[in-house]
Amino acid sequence: MPATTVFNMEPPTAIETRGVSFAYANGLALTDITFAIGEAELVALIGPNGSGKTTLLKIILGFLRPSSGTVALYNQPLSSFAPKELAKQIAYVSQQPVSSFPLTVFELVALGRYPHSSRFGSSSADLLAVEAALNHTDAKHLGARNFTTLSGGEQQKVLIARALAQTARILLLDEPTLHLDLYYQLQILAALKRLCVEQRVTVITVLHDVNLVSLFADKALLLSAGTLRAFGPVSEVVNETNIREILDVDMKATEDGETGARYFVPRDPLNSRRVRK
């Protein structure tokens, strides 16, 4: 009887941290953070203000070096990547738009092609990547505008487009829906989800709206006071208990009878108060 071939259906690991801790001068920011994120997953990084979300992103990016523990991208130590090679692996959108770029939108987004640039200038592939990024973020009509003349929401879309133009395998975003109205929040998160599904891009994004997390994320990583409180499928991590005990809001889960989508609503929105004892 021939041997049965067993196929591993698990996606390759895109990001893995083991025992990561980090301390600023005024105290410990992260303690023993361990998790593994598969390729093409959209992971929401959630937690109260000051829980260590931005610090964790900066460690994964290599901007900060952990005091202990390790970070790997696709099973290679983060420290083994040269800067230009690392930029082909991972792109970043920070929390606050920087409004001092004296460039047009097209020129700024084209900077995302730096890891792929050569001494011969921009290639047709570079131009296609920039155009695709502008289309994904509905920012093509802003191409000739000076970045400094844009509104905060427009600037945020352009900086996301710059990260998309980088065509990295991993995208890290710190509150990408900041400054965006509801329509563009949904549009940007839908575009990120399509990148995961269609191009196998891995996305980690800081989000505060638990309903957006429920709608778009595959998994959630919940931090509190620098510790990893929960990590796994959104349906297991984002629940009434965790929202009440860690996010300090008393919310009720409800389900859309037509779509099956799960939403959370405050039980007493007119009397908001801390619920943790």
Backbone as a ProteinNet text record, in pm:
[ID]
protein_1_A
[PRIMARY]
MPATTVFNMEPPTAIETRGVSFAYANGLALTDITFAIGEAELVALIGPNGSGKTTLLKIILGFLRPSSGTVALYNQPLSSFAPKELAKQIAYVSQQPVSSFPLTVFELVALGRYPHSSRFGSSSADLLAVEAALNHTDAKHLGARNFTTLSGGEQQKVLIARALAQTARILLLDEPTLHLDLYYQLQILAALKRLCVEQRVTVITVLHDVNLVSLFADKALLLSAGTLRAFGPVSEVVNETNIREILDVDMKATEDGETGARYFVPRDPLNSRRVRK
[TERTIARY]
85.9	0	89.7	72.9	159.7	138.4	245.8	236.2	149.9	75.5	-11.4	69.3	58.6	128.9	47	109.7	42.2	90	-5.8	27.7	5.6	101.9	89.2	12	-109.8	-195.6	-177.9	-95.1	-73.3	7.4	-31.7	47.9	183.7	284.4	416.2	407.3	493.6	495.3	562.3	489.3	543.5	618.9	563.6	624.2	617.9	728.6	730.6	814	756.2	831.5	838.3	952.6	970.8	1028.2	948.5	995.2	1042.1	977.8	1022.2	982.6	1081.7	1059.1	1132.7	1081.2	1144.3	1115.5	1215.8	1198.9	1248.4	1167.7	1214.3	1280.8	1336.8	1406.6	1312.8	1184.3	1089.8	1014.9	1055.1	990.7	969.3	923.9	902.7	782.7	799.8	691.7	628.6	710.5	661.1	727.7	651.9	703.9	670.4	773.5	761.8	652.5	663.5	564.1	603.2	516.8	541.9	418.4	434.6	325.2	382.4	301.3	338.9	220.1	247.3	143.7	171.3	70.8	85.7	79.4	137.1	131.9	-13.2	-39.5	-169.1	-276.4	-238.9	-336.8	-346	-466.3	-487.2	-510.8	-416.6	-420.2	-441.4	-542.6	-568.6	-495.1	-416.3	-344.8	-428.8	-480.9	-576.2	-530.6	-586.8	-555.1	-571.3	-579.9	-596.4	-473.1	-488.2	-375.1	-264.7	-140.8	-27.9	-1.6	-66.1	-49.8	72.2	136.2	257.5	241.6	130.8	103.7	206.7	229.9	325.6	467.1	500.7	632.8	653.7	553	564.4	585.5	512.2	532.1	675.4	728	863.1	968.7	942.5	1035.9	1032.4	913.4	902.7	970.3	964.5	1027.9	1179.6	1230.1	1371.9	1408.9	1309.2	1337.1	1385.5	1334.2	1375.6	1429.8	1530.8	1587.9	1537	1477.8	1426	1538.1	1504.8	1603.3	1624.4	1525.5	1540	1440.8	1467.4	1379.2	1423.1	1350.8	1387.5	1266.2	1295.1	1193.3	1244.3	1156.6	1192.7	1086.3	1130.3	1041.3	1065.3	962.4	974.3	1092.5	1097.9	1195.6	1340.2	1359.2	1493.2	1500	1606.4	1618.1	1609.2	1535.4	1520.3	1655.8	1748.8	1881.4	1964.4	1921.3	1999.7	1970.8	1867.9	1830.8	1907.7	1969.8	2025	1908.6	1930.6	1819.6	1734.5	1798.3	1721.7	1643.8	1700.1	1629.8	1514.4	1534.8	1427.2	1310.3	1340.2	1234.7	1154.9	1210.9	1134.7	1042.3	1072.3	992.3	879.7	904.5	811.3	798.8	674.9	645.7	564.3	569.4	512.5	439.8	325	253.2	238	296.5	295	160.1	147.8	19.7	-15.7	82.2	55.7	116.3	36.2	93.9	196.7	305.5	408.5	382	356.9	307.4	415.9	542.6	649.9	712.8	652.1	710.2	683	784.2	761	754.1	669.1	659.8	515.6	497.7	363.1	326.7	199.5	152.3	216.8	222.3	281.5	427.9	501.7	643.2	661.3	574	585.5	556	450.5	416.6	527.6	589.3	698.3	819.2	832.3	941.6	930.9	809.9	791.9	863.8	905.4	976.3	1126.3	1172.7	1316.3	1382.5	1322.2	1390.3	1412.9	1335.8	1344.7	1418.8	1466.8	1523.4	1659.8	1694.5	1827	1885.2	2010.3	2077	2022.8	1937	1881.1	1748.7	1705.7	1582.3	1460.9	1343.8	1218.9	1192.8	1144.5	1109	958.4	914.6	770.8	701.6	770.1	712.7	692.6	787.3	773.7	650.1	633.8	520.6	388.3	384.7	262.9	230.9	333.7	312.4	259.1	310.5	262.6	116.8	84.5	-52.5	-148.5	-106.7	-191.6	-216.1	-112.7	-125.5	-220.7	-210.6	-300.9	-444.5	-461.9	-596.9	-655	-572.3	-618.9	-671.9	-611.5	-648.6	-738.6	-783.9	-868.1	-800.3	-671.7	-595.5	-535.8	-574	-514.4	-541.4	-659.3	-694.1	-609.9	-537.3	-452.3	-308.9	-278.8	-141.7	-58.7	-116.8	-39.6	-39.4	-116.4	-124.2	1.9	38	146	95.7	176.3	133.4	95.1	166.3	141.4	7.3	-57.6	-186.9	-304.6	-278.6	-386.7	-441.1	-564.3	-622.7	-556.6	-580.9	-523.8	-564.9	-692.9	-740.3	-678.1	-663.2	-600	-453.6	-384.8	-245.2	-232.2	-325	-320.3	-335.3	-427.1	-445.1	-319.1	-253.9	-133.3	-19.2	-5	101.1	74.8	-51.4	-85	-49.7	-78.4	-43.8	106.6	185.3	331.6	375.7	314	348.1	307.1	190.6	146.4	239.3	288.1	378.8	509.3	542.2	665.2	657.6	534.5	507.1	583	581.7	644.6	553.8	611.5	534.6	455.4	496.1	432.1	403.6	283.1	245.9	213.4	274.8	242.8	182.8	68	-0.9	-45.5	-10.8	-46.9	-165.2	-283.1	-408.6	-426	-435.6	-445.8	-576.2	-678.3	-806.1	-814.3	-706.2	-701.7	-725	-809.4	-843.3	-935.9	-970.1	-1053.1	-1200.9	-1288.5	-1431.3	-1470.9	-1594.5	-1638.1	-1622.8	-1656.4	-1646.1	-1503.5	-1406.4	-1267.5	-1208	-1258.4	-1216.5	-1248.6	-1371	-1412.9	-1335.7	-1313.7	-1243.9	-1099.4	-1029.6	-889.6	-878.6	-963.2	-955.2	-994.4	-1089.8	-1125.8	-1008.8	-937.1	-820.6	-712.2	-689.9	-590.8	-631.4	-759.2	-807.7	-786.6	-811	-790.1	-642.5	-552.6	-410	-375.3	-435.5	-411.6	-459.6	-581.2	-643.4	-580.7	-559.7	-518.7	-367.3	-292	-147.7	-67	-135	-69.3	13.6	-27.6	38.8	-10	80	45.7	31.5	-76	-105.1	-122.4	-51.6	-79.2	-117.8	-234.8	-281.6	-339.1	-299.7	-358.1	-496.3	-596	-732.3	-792.7	-878.6	-948.8	-1097.1	-1150.9	-1292.9	-1312.7	-1373.7	-1388.6	-1480.9	-1568	-1654.7	-1577.8	-1483.9	-1398.5	-1310.6	-1264.2	-1186.2	-1269.1	-1394	-1481.1	-1509.6	-1521.1	-1555.3	-1438.9	-1315.7	-1206.3	-1093.7	-1069.2	-951.2	-974.5	-868.1	-870.6	-841.3	-744.8	-705.7	-689.3	-688.9	-665.2	-557.8	-473.5	-366.7	-394.1	-426.8	-473.5	-364.1	-319.8	-218.3	-283	-226.1	-268.1	-148.5	-113.1	-0.7	126.9	149.7	272	275.9	164.8	159.5	58.9	82.7	-6.8	-119.6	-238.8	-352	-427.4	-428.3	-497.8	-451.5	-444.9	-410.6	-478.7	-549.9	-617.9	-728.1	-816.8	-927.7	-1007	-1053.4	-1123.5	-1241.2	-1314.5	-1432.7	-1398.2	-1272.5	-1230.8	-1171.1	-1107.2	-1037.5	-1127.5	-1204.6	-1291	-1428.3	-1447.6	-1572.9	-1610.6	-1731	-1780.5	-1688.2	-1635.5	-1551.4	-1422.2	-1351.6	-1226.1	-1248.4	-1356.5	-1384.9	-1412.7	-1484.7	-1517	-1393.9	-1318.4	-1209.7	-1081.9	-1058.5	-931.8	-950.8	-1059	-1083.5	-1171.9	-1222.1	-1295.8	-1428.2	-1492.9	-1622.8	-1719.2	-1838.9	-1941.5	-2020.6	-1996.6	-2061.1	-2133.2	-2234.8	-2314.1	-2290.7	-2266.3	-2249.5	-2385.5	-2397	-2520	-2483.8	-2572.2	-2543.1	-2643.2	-2592.9	-2678.4	-2744.7	-2877.6	-2949.2	-2938	-2907.4	-2898.2	-2760.4	-2654.2	-2518.2	-2442.4	-2488.5	-2417.5	-2302.2	-2278.7	-2169.9	-2199.7	-2093.9	-2107.5	-2066.1	-2147.6	-2121.4	-2128.7	-2070	-2073	-2129.9	-2220.9	-2281.6	-2270.1	-2243.3	-2235.7	-2371.9	-2370.4	-2496.5	-2555.9	-2469.3	-2518.1	-2435.7	-2453.9	-2366.4	-2375.4	-2484.5	-2501	-2439.8	-2388.7	-2328.7	-2196.2	-2106.2	-1979.5	-1893.9	-1841.5	-1757.2	-1668.2	-1562.6	-1476.1	-1553.5	-1538.8	-1614.5	-1525.5	-1391.6	-1300.9	-1302.3	-1307.5	-1309.1	-1166.8
-119.1	0	124.4	214.2	332	424.4	491.8	585.1	704.4	753.3	868.6	996.7	1083	1211.7	1309.7	1371.4	1468.5	1607.6	1693.3	1828.6	1924	2009.7	2110.4	2230.5	2250.5	2357	2487.5	2485.3	2606.4	2706.3	2834.9	2934.7	2952	2991.1	3015.9	3128.4	3123	3225.9	3352.1	3462.1	3588.9	3663.9	3666.4	3738.6	3650.9	3642.7	3567.4	3642.5	3658.8	3714.6	3609	3604.2	3510.1	3583.7	3589.7	3647.5	3790.6	3871.2	4009.8	4097.4	4163.1	4262.1	4389.7	4502	4630.3	4727.6	4807.4	4906.6	5042.2	5145	5282.5	5324.4	5443	5490.1	5499.6	5526.4	5543.3	5415.4	5302.1	5178	5080.8	4960	4852.1	4882.7	4863	4889.8	4761.3	4657.1	4528.4	4417.7	4312.3	4201.6	4068	3995.1	3856.2	3836.6	3911.4	3903.7	3793.5	3693.4	3580.8	3552.9	3553.1	3518.6	3489.3	3427.7	3401.5	3435.3	3511.5	3554.9	3491.9	3428.3	3361.3	3457.2	3416.5	3495.1	3520	3640.5	3681.2	3700.7	3705.9	3734.8	3885.1	3931.7	4069.5	4064.5	4118.2	4111.4	4251.2	4265	4392.2	4393.9	4497.9	4518.9	4614.4	4564.3	4642.9	4649.6	4746.1	4764.2	4909	4937.1	5075.7	5159.7	5290.9	5380.9	5348	5349.8	5322	5175.1	5087.7	4943.6	4885	4963	4915.9	4883.7	4924.2	4888.2	4949	5079.6	5145.4	5095.8	5073.1	5019.4	4884.1	4798.4	4666.6	4679.6	4769	4789.6	4833.7	4924.9	4976.2	4868.2	4774.1	4662.7	4569.3	4540.7	4455.4	4520.5	4652.9	4727.1	4736.1	4711.3	4728.6	4868.4	4955.8	5090.8	5088.7	4992.8	4974.6	4832.9	4817.8	4685.8	4634	4514.1	4463.2	4439.6	4457.2	4429.6	4279.4	4200.8	4055.2	4000.2	3878.9	3816.4	3838.9	3776.5	3781.5	3809.3	3864.7	3888.1	3826.2	3754.9	3694.4	3726.3	3748.4	3764.7	3648.1	3572.5	3454.9	3366.7	3343.7	3252.6	3301.6	3427	3485.8	3592.7	3593	3696.1	3836.5	3921.5	4059	4124.9	4095.3	4157.5	4114.7	4009.6	3961.2	4037.3	4122.8	4195.9	4326.9	4351	4482.6	4580	4711	4807	4802.1	4796.7	4797.9	4668	4556.8	4429.1	4424.8	4482.9	4487.9	4569.7	4677.2	4761.5	4689.5	4583.8	4502	4405.4	4382	4289	4358.3	4480.2	4541.4	4691.3	4740.6	4883.1	4931.6	5062.6	5117.3	5248.4	5263	5390.1	5432.2	5546.3	5590.7	5651.4	5682.3	5730	5869.4	5957.8	6097	6132.5	6185.4	6231.9	6341	6336.9	6441.4	6537.6	6662	6755.6	6844.8	6806.7	6896.6	6854.6	6758.3	6714.2	6816.6	6883.2	6980	6909	6808.6	6726.2	6715.9	6681.4	6648.5	6510.7	6480.9	6351.4	6238.5	6253.2	6147.4	6126.3	6236	6225.6	6158.2	6192.3	6134.2	5984.3	5945.6	5803.8	5726.8	5790.7	5726.3	5697.7	5769.9	5742.2	5601.3	5548.3	5412	5309	5347.1	5254.5	5250.5	5323.7	5330.2	5192.4	5094.9	4965.1	4895.6	4934.3	4868.8	4955	5071.1	5167.2	5121.8	5173.8	5148	5280.9	5277.4	5400.4	5449	5369.7	5408.8	5482.8	5508.8	5583.2	5492.6	5552.9	5479.1	5390.1	5271.5	5177.1	5179.7	5109.9	5099.3	5028.7	4932.5	4862.9	4959.5	5053.6	5153	5239.7	5286.1	5372.5	5298.7	5172.9	5093.7	5073.6	5051.5	5032.1	5159.3	5275.2	5402	5425.6	5402.9	5422.2	5327.3	5202.7	5105.5	5147.4	5197.7	5241.6	5360.1	5453.9	5569.2	5525.3	5429.2	5378.4	5307	5226.1	5151.7	5245.7	5362.2	5455.8	5569.4	5560.1	5663.1	5800	5805	5929.3	5971.6	5905.4	5937.1	6081.1	6133	6270	6373.6	6330.3	6422	6424.9	6348.4	6326	6450.8	6555.6	6677.3	6777.9	6751.2	6843.4	6836.6	6949	6949.8	6885.8	6796.6	6723.1	6815.8	6928.6	7018.4	7089	7087	7155.2	7063.8	6937.9	6841.9	6847.7	6802.2	6788.8	6670.6	6660.3	6549.4	6414	6400.1	6274.2	6241.4	6343.3	6322.2	6282.9	6348.7	6313.5	6168.2	6127.1	5989.5	5890.4	5916	5826.9	5821.3	5935.1	5939.9	5861.8	5872.5	5798.5	5648.2	5610	5467.7	5424.5	5512.3	5480.8	5464.1	5547	5532.7	5395.8	5351.7	5219.2	5109	5124.3	5022.8	5017.5	5134.2	5138.2	5065.1	5048	4978.3	4829.1	4779.7	4638.8	4542.7	4574.3	4487.7	4368.4	4264.4	4143.9	4162.4	4261.3	4287.3	4436.2	4470.4	4609.6	4627.8	4727.8	4765.3	4905.2	4919.6	5048.5	5085.3	5205.7	5254.9	5349.7	5298.3	5374.1	5433.1	5349.1	5400.3	5473.3	5453.4	5520.6	5656.2	5695.7	5826.8	5936.5	6031.4	6147.9	6113.3	5986.7	5950	5944.6	5989.5	5975.3	5828.3	5797	5657.5	5589.8	5659.6	5600.7	5556	5644	5610.5	5511.4	5509.8	5404	5266.6	5252.5	5125	5095.5	5198.7	5177.5	5132.3	5197.9	5163.7	5023.3	4988.8	4856	4747.2	4777.8	4681.5	4661.2	4770	4758.5	4673.6	4692.2	4612	4464.6	4440.1	4301.6	4236.5	4311.5	4256	4223.7	4307.4	4278.2	4145.1	4119.3	3991.7	3875	3886.4	3776.4	3756.4	3866	3856.9	3852.5	3917.9	3926.9	3865.2	3800.5	3729.6	3822.8	3948.5	4044.6	4022.4	4034.3	4023.5	4164	4187.8	4321.2	4315.3	4402.8	4428.7	4574.4	4600.1	4737.2	4765.7	4879.8	4924.9	4982	4931.9	4982.7	4999.2	5098.8	5118.8	5084.6	5083.8	5055.4	4903.8	4846.2	4700.3	4649.1	4733.5	4689.8	4679.5	4769.5	4756	4632	4604.3	4482	4359.6	4356.1	4241.8	4225.4	4337.3	4332.1	4286.3	4329.4	4312.5	4219.2	4206.1	4132.8	3982.3	3907.9	3762.3	3725.2	3795.2	3770.7	3904.3	3896.5	4015	3983.6	4082.8	4072.8	4180.4	4138.8	4230.3	4253	4378.5	4417.1	4494.3	4476.8	4556.2	4571.5	4696.1	4726.7	4653	4644.1	4584.8	4433.5	4368.7	4223.2	4176.5	4058	4000.1	3928.5	3985.1	3928.6	3823.6	3838.3	3739.6	3755.4	3643.1	3644.6	3525.6	3552.8	3445.2	3499.5	3412.3	3458.7	3569.9	3664.3	3780.3	3738	3636.5	3593.9	3546.9	3503.6	3457.1	3569.1	3665.2	3770.8	3890	3930.9	4048.6	4000.6	4007.8	3962.9	4056.9	4038.3	4128.9	4132.1	4016.5	4009.7	4089.1	4066	4138.3	4287.7	4324.1	4466.6	4532.8	4462.3	4518.3	4522.2	4412.9	4402.7	4473.3	4482.5	4540.1	4676.6	4692	4820.4	4912	4862	4942.8	4997.7	4926	4969.6	4852	4879.3	4775.5	4773.7	4672.3	4664.8	4531.7	4534.6	4415.4	4369.9	4240.6	4185	4158.9	4191.6	4165	4117.2	4046.2	3989.5	4039.3	4074.8	4115.4	3990.7	3984.8	3867	3842.3	3947	3932.2	3887.1	3947.2	3917.1	3824.1	3812.1	3731.8	3805.3	3931.8	4010	4039.3	4043	4067.3	4210.6	4278.2	4416.6	4431	4541.5	4570.5	4710.7	4722.8	4852.6	4877.2	5001.6	5032.7	5010.4	4951.6	4928.7	5059.4	5154.6	5281.4	5395.5	5427.2	5524.9	5666	5700.7	5835.9	5851.1	5739.9	5746.3	5668.7	5714	5645.5	5657.6	5545.3	5544	5421.2	5424.7	5309.6	5197.5	5075.8	4963	4870	4886	4795.5	4827	4723.1	4739.7	4750.6
0	0	0	-98.1	-106.5	12.1	48.5	160.6	122.4	219	196.9	212	112	118.2	199.7	296.9	381.9	342.7	306.4	266.3	383.3	406.1	510.5	454.7	505.3	454.7	531.7	635.9	712.1	629.3	631	557.5	623	546.6	606.8	709.8	807.5	911.5	857.7	860.3	810.8	920	1039.9	1151.7	1275.4	1345.7	1471.1	1574.1	1692.1	1804.4	1913.5	1979.9	2090.6	2211.5	2316.7	2442	2432.5	2349.5	2329.3	2448.1	2505	2609.9	2571.5	2620.3	2589.2	2701.4	2737.3	2842.9	2796.3	2820.9	2806	2936.7	2938.3	3058	3178.3	3151.1	3261.6	3298.5	3240	3281.8	3168.1	3203.6	3108	3018.9	2886.7	2792.2	2739.9	2721.7	2674.5	2755.3	2783.7	2863.5	2798.7	2755.8	2711	2604.5	2494.8	2387.6	2288.9	2276	2186.3	2102	1969.6	1878.8	1741	1655.6	1516	1427.6	1321.5	1227.9	1092.4	1035.9	907.9	790.8	680.6	557.3	516.8	467.9	412.9	519.2	645.8	750	773.7	804.1	847.2	997.6	1072.6	1218.4	1274.7	1359.3	1426.4	1559	1580.5	1706.3	1789.7	1900.3	1978.9	2124.6	2197	2337.3	2375.8	2504.7	2549.5	2518.2	2526.5	2505.9	2605.6	2556.9	2643.6	2669.3	2593.2	2617.6	2547.2	2458	2391.6	2244.8	2184.3	2044.9	1949.5	1959.2	1870	1896.2	2021.9	2055.4	1989.3	1992.3	1929.7	1779.4	1713.8	1570.3	1541.5	1621.8	1597.7	1619.9	1709	1728.8	1608.2	1556.3	1437.9	1318.4	1311.6	1202.9	1217.4	1337.3	1362	1406.2	1426.9	1474.9	1619.5	1697.7	1836.2	1851.4	1934.7	1958.9	2093.1	2095.9	2223.1	2323.7	2450.4	2554.5	2570.7	2531.3	2526.4	2425.5	2378.1	2281.2	2137.7	2045.3	1903.7	1816.1	1697.1	1594.1	1464.6	1393.9	1265.6	1162	1037.7	923.3	829.2	801.9	715.4	758.5	889.2	952.1	943.7	907.5	908.7	1017.3	1096.7	1201.1	1141.5	1209	1162	1143.5	1231.9	1226.8	1106.2	1035	921	792.3	791.5	670	659.8	543.7	513.9	497	522	518.9	392.1	274.8	150.4	133.1	175.4	167.1	265.9	383.7	482.8	429.7	356.6	300.1	192.4	133.4	38.9	111.3	237.4	316.3	391.2	436.9	531	506.1	507.1	489	608	632.4	756.4	728.8	792.3	792.6	937.9	973.4	1112.7	1149	1277.5	1329.5	1281.4	1275	1240.9	1105.4	1012.2	886.1	910	832.3	839.4	724.2	755.5	654	594.4	608.2	563.9	431.4	359.5	233.4	123.1	65.9	-41.9	-177.5	-187.1	-306.8	-351.6	-478.7	-523.5	-469.1	-471.3	-423.2	-503.1	-634.9	-717.8	-680.7	-660.8	-625.8	-490	-395.6	-262	-264.1	-334	-342.4	-413.6	-512.4	-586.4	-497.4	-385.8	-292.9	-234	-234.4	-186.9	-271.6	-390.3	-479.2	-452	-351.7	-323.3	-311.2	-242.2	-230.4	-364.2	-464.7	-595.8	-698.7	-656.3	-750.5	-801.3	-916.5	-973.5	-1020	-1059.2	-1104.5	-1238.6	-1300.5	-1429.8	-1416.8	-1292.8	-1272.5	-1263.9	-1270	-1255.3	-1375.3	-1347.3	-1453.5	-1476.4	-1579.1	-1604.4	-1489.1	-1425.5	-1309.6	-1193	-1176.4	-1070.8	-1094.2	-1216.4	-1248.1	-1230.5	-1270.6	-1253	-1105.3	-1024.3	-880.7	-815.7	-856.3	-801.5	-841.4	-967.8	-1013.9	-943.1	-924.4	-855.8	-711.9	-645.2	-505.8	-494.5	-587.2	-586.6	-613.7	-701.1	-728.3	-607.3	-538.9	-421.5	-313.5	-301.7	-195.7	-245.4	-367.9	-428.8	-419.2	-450.2	-439.9	-573.3	-682	-812.3	-852.9	-817.6	-857	-782.6	-679	-602.5	-654	-756.7	-800	-822	-877.3	-908.2	-793.7	-688.2	-575.3	-490.7	-429.5	-331.7	-202.6	-146.4	-27.8	86.8	100.8	213.4	204.7	88.8	73	103.5	134.8	154.7	296.6	311.2	444.5	516.3	646.7	722.8	669.6	632.5	577.8	443.9	359.3	229	246.4	338.4	364.4	410.9	496.1	545.4	430	339.1	223.8	137.9	120.4	36.9	102.5	233.5	302	298.9	302.6	285.1	142.8	45.2	-93.8	-110.1	-42.8	-50.5	0.8	110.2	164.4	67.8	4.2	-92	-212.6	-256	-371.5	-343.6	-218.4	-179.9	-213.7	-234.4	-267.7	-176	-46.7	51.9	81.8	137.9	171.6	300.5	381	510.1	521.2	567.2	591.3	739	801.6	938.5	935.5	998.4	995	1136.7	1178.5	1311.4	1297.7	1325.1	1312.3	1171.8	1069.4	932.5	904.2	987.2	962.7	1032.9	1100	1165.1	1061.7	1094.9	1010.4	893.1	874.4	760	799.3	707.7	734.7	716.4	751.4	754.8	619.3	511.3	378.5	350.4	378.3	346.6	447.1	569.4	662.3	604	556.1	497.9	370.3	288.5	161.6	184.7	277.1	303.4	360.9	456.8	516.4	416.1	329.1	224.7	128.1	96.2	7.4	72.6	202.9	273.1	274.5	294.3	294.9	158.5	51.3	-83	-106.3	-54.3	-67.7	-1.7	112.3	180.8	95.5	43.7	-29.1	-166.8	-239.8	-379	-398	-308.6	-327.7	-213.9	-119.4	-8.7	78.9	87.1	175.2	318	413.6	555.2	613.2	688	740.2	891.6	962.2	1103.3	1114.9	1171	1180.1	1317.9	1373.4	1499.4	1469.8	1541.2	1527.5	1666.6	1680.4	1808	1798.3	1678.6	1659.4	1653.1	1756.8	1762.1	1651.6	1600.7	1491	1359.8	1336	1218.4	1231.3	1351.7	1374.2	1338.4	1385.1	1357.5	1209	1138.9	996.8	909.1	941.6	845.7	890.6	1019.4	1064.7	1068.3	1040.8	1058.1	1202.8	1259.8	1398.4	1470.1	1602.2	1684.4	1786.8	1809.7	1908.9	2012.3	2134	2238.3	2342	2352.5	2450.8	2564.4	2682.9	2798.7	2890.5	2919.7	3007.7	2966.2	2836.2	2785.7	2783.9	2813	2810	2705.4	2651.5	2552.2	2625.7	2618.5	2691.4	2611.4	2478.8	2395	2252	2179.1	2037.6	1971.2	1861.7	1791.2	1702.9	1655.4	1571.9	1639.7	1559.5	1613.9	1701.1	1659.2	1734.2	1875.1	1895.6	2028	2113.1	2049	2122.3	2150.8	2051	2065.7	2113.3	2241.9	2302.3	2416.1	2469.1	2572.7	2694.6	2732.6	2851.7	2834.5	2723.4	2701	2682.7	2614.9	2596	2731	2816.5	2948.2	3039.4	3044.5	3142.3	3098.1	2967.8	2920.8	2855.8	2779	2714.2	2797.4	2909.4	3006.9	2954.9	2864.3	2813.4	2820.8	2871	2880.7	2751.1	2667.4	2537.3	2521.2	2438.8	2411.5	2268.8	2250.4	2116.1	2053.8	1926.3	1853.3	1713.5	1649.8	1517.7	1415.7	1298.9	1187.5	1131.2	1140.3	1095	946.3	868.5	723.4	678.5	736.2	691	786.3	907.6	1006.1	1072.1	1033.3	1091.6	1238.4	1319.3	1462.5	1494.1	1574.9	1612.2	1763.5	1811.4	1953.7	1974	2069.5	2100.2	2250	2290.2	2433.6	2499.5	2617.4	2687.7	2740.1	2773.8	2828.9	2771.3	2641.4	2575.2	2631.6	2699.2	2753.1	2891.7	2945.5	3078	3077.3	2988.3	2971.5	3096.8	3143	3261.3	3258.6	3334.8	3347.3	3413.7	3359.8	3415.7	3493.7	3481.7	3551.5	3701.4	3781.9	3927.1	3979.8
[MASK]
+++++++++++++++++++++++++++++++++++++++++++++++++++++++++++++++++++++++++++++++++++++++++++++++++++++++++++++++++++++++++++++++++++++++++++++++++++++++++++++++++++++++++++++++++++++++++++++++++++++++++++++++++++++++++++++++++++++++++++++++++++++++++++++++++++++++++++++++++++++

